[in-house]
C-alpha cells in the first residue's frame, strides 16, 4: 500500500471517528430528548436548530473563500499574521451582526419564545462562525486529527450536558439550548488553543487587509449563496410548515427529517477528506476516479435504505406520541441517497474543478422551485402530505441537475445510472408508503437484487481498480 493511500486512510479514520461520534450523539439526542420533553418544547428546540443552521451565512462567504483559496496547502506554509488579522476582523464583524439581531428582536418580536430563540441564535452566530474559520483552515490543510478532536469535544460535551439535565428532571427547551451553546463555547476555546499560532499573536502583528477580505469573499460568495439556496431547499418547506401549522406539527416533521438524515453523518466523513486529496490529484485522472467512486458508493447508499425498516419499528415503539409523523419516514428516507451522493461526490468534485457557479445555479434554481411549492402547498392548499413529498422531490431534482453538469465537465456518461437510481428510490418510496413493512422489504430487496445483477460488472471492475490503486 503506497504512502498516499496510507495517508488517505489515516485521514479517513479521523473523519470517520468524528462523524461516527457525531452520529451517536445525534442519534441519542434525536431519540432521547423527544422522549422526555413535551412536543411543544421539542418544537421550539427544533426551531432553534433551524435558525442556527443559517448563521454561517453572515460571514458572506469569507470563510468559504479561505477554504477554497487555501485548500490543499500545508498548514505550516500559511501566513500566520495574515490569518491572525483575518480571525480578528471576522470575530469583530460577527459580534456586530449579533448585536444587530438582538436589537431587532427586542423591537419587532413579541412572542417570548421566538424572541429568546432569536437572541440565542445571535450568541450562536458569534461562537460558530469564529470557530468555523479555524475548523475550515484545519480542514483545508488536511489537519484532520486536530479538526476531529474539536468536533468530538463539542458533541461529547453537548450530549453529556443534555443527559445531566434530563437525569435531574429538567425538561425546558431553553436549558437544552444553553447546553448546546456551552458545548460550543468549550470547543471554541479548545480550537483557539490548537490554532494559537494563528490566534494569539501580538496586536502589532494585526494588519487590516481589506484586499484579503475582498479576495476571500470574492472567492467564497458564490459558494455562500449556493449554501443559502441549498439550505432553503428544505428550509423553505420547514418555515412554511412552522408558519402554517402549530409548533407541535413542526416538531414532529423535524423529528422525521432528523431521523432520515442521521445516516448522512457517516457518509459526509468521506467527503470532508476527499476535497483536499482531489485538489492535489492530476486533473486527467478525475473522470476515472469519479466513475470508480460512483460505482462503489451508489450500491452502498441504496443498500443503506434497508436501515429504514428497523429504525421505523424501534422509533415508533420508543416514541409512540410521534407515531403519526413516521408515516412520512418512508417518503423522506431516500434523502440519504441523493444528499449522500451530493455531499460525497458531486459537490466535492465541482469544488475541486472550481465550479462554484455551477453549484450556485443549481441550488438557486432548486430553492426557487422550493419557494413556489412552499407557497402553493403550505399557504394556499395547506396540504401537509404534498409539502413533505415536495422535500424529496426537490432533493432529487437538485442532485440530478448537479450531476448532469458535473458529468458534462468530466465528459462521462451516467444517464443510465441516474435513471436506475431514480427507479430504485421510487420503488422504495411507493412500497414503504402503500405496503406493510414486511411486504415492503421483500419488494425493495427484490429490486435491489436486480440492481446488483445489472451493475455487477461495473461494481467488480471499480472495486478491483480501487484495490489496485491501494497496492501501488
C-alpha positions in Angstrom: 0.0 0.0 0.0 1.6 3.3 -1.1 2.1 6.2 1.3 -0.6 8.4 -0.3 -3.2 5.7 0.3 -1.9 5.2 3.9 -2.2 8.9 4.5 -5.7 9.0 3.0 -6.8 6.0 5.2 -5.4 7.8 8.2 -7.3 10.9 7.5 -10.5 8.9 6.8 -10.1 7.2 10.1 -10.1 10.7 11.8 -13.0 11.9 9.8 -15.0 8.7 10.4 -14.3 8.7 14.1 -15.6 12.3 14.3 -18.7 11.7 12.2 -19.4 8.4 14.0 -19.3 10.1 17.4 -21.4 13.0 15.9 -23.8 10.3 14.6 -24.1 8.6 18.0 -24.7 11.9 19.7 -27.3 13.0 17.2 -28.9 9.5 17.4 -29.1 9.7 21.2 -30.3 13.3 21.2 -32.8 12.8 18.4 -34.3 9.8 20.2 -33.8 10.6 23.9 -34.8 14.3 24.0 -38.3 13.9 22.5 -38.9 11.0 24.9 -38.6 13.2 27.9 -39.6 16.8 26.9 -43.0 17.8 25.6 -43.9 18.0 21.9 -44.2 21.8 22.2 -40.8 22.2 23.9 -39.3 19.9 21.3 -40.8 22.0 18.5 -39.1 25.2 19.9 -35.8 23.3 20.3 -36.1 22.3 16.6 -36.9 25.8 15.7 -33.6 26.9 17.3 -31.7 24.3 15.4 -33.4 25.5 12.1 -32.5 29.1 12.8 -28.9 28.3 13.8 -28.4 26.3 10.6 -28.4 29.7 8.8 -25.9 31.6 11.0 -23.0 30.6 8.7 -24.2 32.9 6.0 -23.4 36.1 7.9 -19.7 35.8 7.1 -20.7 36.5 3.5 -18.5 33.8 2.0 -15.4 35.0 3.9 -14.7 31.6 5.4 -15.7 29.7 2.3 -13.2 31.8 0.3 -10.4 30.9 2.7 -11.3 27.2 2.3 -11.3 27.4 -1.5 -8.2 29.6 -1.8 -6.1 27.7 0.7 -7.5 24.2 0.2 -4.6 21.7 -0.4 -1.9 23.9 1.2 0.3 22.8 4.1 -0.6 24.3 7.4 3.0 25.3 8.2 3.2 27.3 5.0 0.3 29.6 5.9 1.0 33.3 6.6 0.1 33.2 10.3 0.0 37.0 10.7 -2.4 37.2 7.7 -4.7 34.6 9.3 -4.5 36.3 12.7 -5.7 39.5 11.2 -8.5 37.7 9.3 -9.6 36.0 12.5 -9.8 39.2 14.5 -11.7 41.0 11.7 -14.1 38.2 11.3 -14.8 37.9 15.0 -15.5 41.6 15.3 -17.9 41.5 12.3 -19.8 38.6 13.8 -20.2 40.4 17.2 -21.5 43.4 15.3 -24.1 41.4 13.4 -25.1 39.5 16.6 -25.8 42.8 18.4 -28.0 44.0 15.5 -30.0 40.8 15.6 -30.6 41.1 19.4 -31.6 44.8 18.9 -34.1 43.9 16.2 -35.6 41.1 18.3 -36.2 43.5 21.1 -38.1 45.9 18.8 -40.0 43.5 16.5 -40.5 40.1 18.1 -43.4 39.9 20.6 -43.6 36.1 21.1 -41.4 35.5 24.1 -40.3 32.0 23.0 -39.3 33.2 19.5 -37.5 36.2 20.9 -35.5 34.0 23.2 -34.6 31.6 20.3 -33.5 34.5 18.1 -31.3 36.0 20.8 -29.7 32.7 21.5 -29.2 32.3 17.7 -27.2 35.6 17.8 -25.0 34.1 20.5 -24.5 31.0 18.4 -23.6 33.2 15.4 -20.5 34.6 17.2 -19.3 31.3 18.6 -19.9 29.1 15.5 -18.5 31.5 12.8 -15.3 32.3 14.7 -14.8 28.6 15.2 -15.7 27.9 11.6 -12.6 29.9 10.4 -10.3 27.7 12.5 -12.1 24.5 11.5 -12.1 25.3 7.8 -8.4 26.2 8.0 -7.6 22.8 9.6 -9.8 21.0 7.1 -8.4 22.8 4.0 -4.8 22.0 5.1 -5.7 18.3 5.9 -5.1 18.5 9.6 -7.9 16.1 10.2 -6.8 14.8 13.6 -7.0 18.3 15.1 -10.2 19.1 13.2 -11.7 15.9 14.5 -10.7 16.5 18.2 -12.6 19.8 18.2 -15.8 18.4 16.8 -15.7 15.4 19.1 -15.2 17.5 22.2 -18.2 19.7 21.1 -20.5 16.8 20.6 -19.5 14.8 23.7 -19.8 17.9 25.9 -23.2 18.5 24.4 -24.7 15.0 25.0 -23.1 14.9 28.5 -24.9 18.2 29.5 -28.2 17.1 27.9 -28.1 13.8 29.8 -27.3 15.6 33.0 -30.2 17.9 32.6 -32.6 15.1 31.8 -31.3 13.0 34.7 -32.0 15.8 37.2 -35.5 16.3 35.8 -35.1 19.4 33.7 -37.4 19.4 30.7 -37.2 23.0 29.5 -36.1 23.5 25.9 -34.2 26.7 26.9 -31.8 24.6 29.0 -31.2 22.3 26.0 -30.2 25.4 24.1 -27.9 26.5 26.9 -26.3 23.0 26.9 -25.7 23.3 23.1 -24.1 26.8 23.4 -22.0 25.8 26.4 -20.5 22.8 24.5 -19.8 25.1 21.5 -18.0 27.6 23.7 -15.8 24.9 25.3 -14.9 23.5 21.8 -14.2 27.1 20.6 -11.7 27.6 23.4 -10.1 24.3 22.5 -9.9 25.3 18.9 -8.3 28.6 19.9 -5.6 26.6 21.8 -4.9 24.3 18.8 -4.6 27.3 16.4 -2.8 29.5 18.9 -0.1 30.3 16.3 -2.9 31.9 14.3 -5.0 33.4 17.1 -2.6 34.5 19.9 -0.2 36.9 18.2 0.8 40.4 19.2 -1.5 43.3 18.4 1.4 44.8 16.5 1.0 41.8 14.1 -2.5 42.9 13.2 -2.9 44.3 9.7 -6.3 45.5 8.4 -6.1 43.9 5.0 -9.3 44.8 3.1 -7.9 43.3 -0.1 -7.5 39.9 1.6 -11.1 40.1 2.9 -12.3 41.1 -0.6 -10.4 38.2 -2.2 -11.8 35.7 0.3 -15.4 37.0 0.0 -15.0 37.2 -3.8 -13.9 33.6 -3.9 -16.5 32.3 -1.5 -19.6 34.4 -2.2 -20.8 32.0 -4.9 -20.4 29.1 -2.6 -22.1 31.1 0.2 -25.2 32.0 -1.9 -25.2 28.4 -3.1 -25.2 27.1 0.5 -28.0 29.5 1.4 -30.0 28.3 -1.5 -29.2 24.7 -0.6 -30.5 25.2 3.0 -33.6 26.9 1.7 -34.4 23.9 -0.5 -35.7 22.1 2.7 -35.7 25.2 4.9 -38.4 27.0 2.9 -40.7 24.0 3.4 -39.9 23.8 7.1 -40.5 27.5 7.5 -43.8 27.1 5.7 -44.9 24.3 8.0 -43.8 26.2 11.1 -45.8 29.3 9.9 -49.0 27.5 8.8 -49.2 24.6 11.4 -48.7 24.6 15.1 -45.3 24.1 16.8 -46.1 20.5 17.6 -46.6 19.6 13.9 -43.4 21.4 13.1 -41.6 19.4 15.8 -42.9 16.1 14.5 -41.9 16.7 11.0 -38.5 17.9 12.2 -38.0 14.7 14.1 -38.8 12.6 10.9 -36.2 14.7 9.0 -33.6 14.3 11.7 -34.0 10.5 11.7 -33.8 10.4 7.9 -30.6 12.4 7.8 -28.7 10.6 10.7 -27.0 8.1 8.3 -25.6 11.1 6.3 -23.3 12.0 9.2 -21.3 8.9 8.5 -21.3 9.4 4.7 -20.2 13.0 5.0 -17.0 11.8 6.7 -15.5 10.8 3.3 -16.4 14.0 1.6 -14.5 16.1 4.1 -11.3 14.1 3.4 -11.8 13.9 -0.4 -11.7 17.6 -1.2 -8.0 18.3 -0.3 -7.0 15.0 -1.8 -8.7 15.7 -5.1 -7.2 19.2 -5.3 -3.8 17.5 -5.3 -4.8 14.9 -7.9 -3.9 15.2 -11.6 -6.9 16.6 -13.5 -6.7 13.8 -16.1 -7.4 11.1 -13.5 -10.5 12.8 -12.1 -13.1 11.3 -14.5 -12.0 7.7 -14.0 -11.8 8.2 -10.2 -15.3 9.7 -10.3 -16.7 6.7 -12.1 -14.9 4.3 -9.8 -16.1 6.0 -6.6 -19.7 6.3 -8.0 -19.9 2.6 -8.8 -18.8 1.7 -5.3 -20.8 4.4 -3.5 -24.2 4.0 -5.0 -24.8 0.4 -4.1 -23.9 1.3 -0.6 -26.3 4.3 -0.4 -29.1 2.3 -2.0 -28.4 -0.5 0.5 -28.5 2.0 3.4 -32.2 2.3 2.7 -32.7 -1.1 4.4 -32.0 0.8 7.7 -35.4 2.3 7.3 -37.2 -0.9 8.4 -35.6 -1.5 11.8 -35.4 2.3 12.5 -39.1 2.8 11.9 -40.1 -0.1 14.2 -37.7 1.0 17.0 -38.5 4.7 16.9 -42.3 4.2 16.8 -42.0 1.8 19.8 -39.8 4.3 21.7 -41.7 7.5 20.7 -45.4 6.5 20.4 -46.6 10.1 20.7 -44.8 10.8 17.4 -46.0 7.7 15.6 -48.3 9.6 13.2 -45.3 11.6 11.9 -43.4 8.4 11.0 -45.9 7.8 8.2 -43.6 10.2 6.3 -40.3 8.5 7.1 -40.6 6.2 4.1 -41.0 9.2 1.8 -38.1 11.2 3.3 -35.6 8.4 4.0 -34.2 8.3 0.4 -32.8 11.7 1.2 -29.7 9.8 2.3 -29.2 8.5 -1.3 -29.3 11.9 -3.0 -27.8 14.0 -0.2 -25.1 11.4 0.3 -24.1 11.4 -3.4 -24.3 15.2 -3.5 -22.1 15.6 -0.4 -19.6 12.9 -1.2 -19.2 13.1 -4.9 -20.9 15.9 -6.7 -20.2 18.9 -4.5 -16.7 17.7 -3.8 -15.9 17.3 -7.5 -17.4 20.6 -8.5 -15.4 22.4 -5.8 -12.3 20.6 -7.0 -12.9 21.8 -10.5 -13.7 25.3 -9.1 -17.2 25.1 -10.5 -18.8 27.1 -7.6 -21.0 28.9 -10.1 -22.5 25.6 -11.3 -23.3 24.7 -7.7 -24.8 28.2 -7.3 -27.0 27.9 -10.3 -28.4 24.5 -9.4 -29.1 25.5 -5.7 -30.7 28.8 -6.6 -32.9 27.2 -9.2 -34.0 24.4 -6.8 -34.5 27.0 -4.0 -36.7 29.0 -6.3 -38.8 25.9 -7.1 -38.9 25.2 -3.3 -40.2 28.7 -2.6 -43.0 28.3 -5.2 -44.0 24.9 -3.9 -43.9 26.1 -0.3 -46.4 28.9 -1.1 -48.7 26.5 -3.0 -48.6 23.6 -0.6 -48.3 25.3 2.8 -50.1 28.6 2.3 -52.7 28.0 -0.4 -53.5 24.3 -0.2 -52.4 23.8 3.4 -51.6 20.1 2.5 -49.0 18.6 4.7 -48.6 15.4 2.6 -47.8 17.4 -0.5 -45.4 19.7 1.5 -43.4 16.7 2.7 -43.4 14.9 -0.7 -42.0 18.1 -2.2 -38.9 17.8 0.0 -37.8 14.5 -1.5 -38.7 15.8 -5.0 -36.5 18.9 -4.5 -33.6 17.0 -3.1 -33.7 14.6 -6.0 -34.1 17.4 -8.6 -31.1 19.2 -7.2 -28.9 16.1 -7.2 -29.8 15.1 -10.8 -29.2 18.7 -12.2 -25.9 19.0 -10.5 -24.7 15.6 -11.6 -25.6 16.3 -15.2 -23.5 19.5 -15.1 -20.6 17.5 -13.5 -20.8 14.7 -16.0 -20.6 17.2 -18.8 -17.5 18.8 -17.2 -15.8 15.4 -16.8 -17.1 14.1 -20.1 -18.5 10.9 -18.6 -21.9 9.3 -19.4 -24.1 8.5 -16.3 -27.6 8.8 -17.7 -28.4 5.1 -17.3 -27.2 5.2 -13.7 -29.3 8.2 -12.8 -32.3 6.5 -14.3 -31.7 3.3 -12.4 -31.3 5.1 -9.1 -34.5 7.0 -9.7 -36.3 3.7 -10.2 -34.8 2.3 -7.1 -35.8 5.2 -4.8 -39.3 5.3 -6.4 -39.8 1.6 -5.7 -38.7 2.2 -2.1 -41.0 5.2 -1.5 -44.1 3.6 -3.1 -43.6 0.3 -1.3 -42.9 2.0 2.1 -45.9 4.2 1.7 -48.6 1.8 0.4 -47.4 -1.6 1.7 -46.9 -3.2 5.1 -43.3 -3.2 6.2 -43.0 -7.0 5.9 -44.1 -6.8 2.2 -42.3 -3.6 1.5 -38.9 -5.0 2.5 -39.5 -8.0 0.2 -40.3 -5.7 -2.7 -37.3 -3.5 -2.2 -35.0 -6.5 -1.6 -36.0 -7.9 -5.0 -35.5 -4.6 -6.7 -32.1 -4.2 -5.0 -31.0 -7.7 -6.0 -31.9 -7.0 -9.7 -30.0 -3.7 -9.4 -26.9 -5.5 -8.2 -27.1 -8.0 -11.0 -27.5 -5.2 -13.5 -24.5 -3.3 -12.1 -22.3 -6.4 -11.2 -19.6 -5.9 -13.9 -19.1 -2.2 -13.2 -19.0 -2.7 -9.4 -16.5 -5.5 -9.7 -14.3 -3.5 -12.1 -14.3 -0.4 -9.9 -13.6 -2.4 -6.8 -10.7 -4.2 -8.4 -9.4 -0.8 -9.7 -9.6 0.6 -6.1 -7.7 -2.3 -4.7 -5.0 -2.0 -7.4 -4.6 1.7 -6.6 -4.1 0.9 -2.9 -1.4 -1.7 -3.6 0.7 0.6 -5.8 
